[in-house]
Amino acid sequence: MLTDRAPRKPALLGNFLESDRNTILSLPQDSRLGGVATAIKSSLESGARPAVRKALVPSF
């Protein structure tokens, strides 16, 4: 995954590099992501750019 470029200030670089090493992402236990994922998938399959943009707007 691409992220922002590394900060130039040494004081900020440590936190930046630590976040890049993070391999675990906590996900909500409710159903919020399921609906969003389904909307994104169907929009991508349709190939319509406006539909994809609309699906990517956070709904929670």
N, C-alpha and C positions, 0 to 999 in steps of 0.2 A: 504494500500500500504506500502511496506517495503522501508525504506530509509536507508541511512548510519547511523551508530551509532551516538549517541549524542556526541558532542565535550566535552572534559574534561575541557577546559579553560572556566571559567565563562563568560569571555567577549564574547565568541562565542555562548554560550548556549542560550542566549536570542533570537538571530536571528534564530537559529535552531528551537526552540520551536514555535516561531511566524510563521515560514514557515509551520510547521506541523498543525497549526490551520487554515491555509488558505483553504477555501472550494470552492473558485471560481477560475476557470482557464480561462483566456482569450484565445479565439481561433481566428485564422485568419478568416476574412470574405470572403476570396476567396475560390476557390475549391481545394486548395492544399491537405487538409486532406482527402477529399472524395476519391481521387485516391489512396492514400496510404492505407486508411482503406479497400478499395475494394481489393487491392493487398494482404494485410495481411490476410483478411478473406478467399480469395480463396486459398492462400498458406496453411493456417492452415487446411482447408477442404481437401486439397489434401494429407496431411500427409507427404509430402516430406520435410525433414529438409533443404536441400539446398535452396528450393524455399522460405521457411519461412525466412531464413537468408537474402536472396536477397530482399525480400519484406520489411524487417525491416531496411535496409540501407536507411538513409534519402535521399530523391530525390529532396529536395528543398533547 
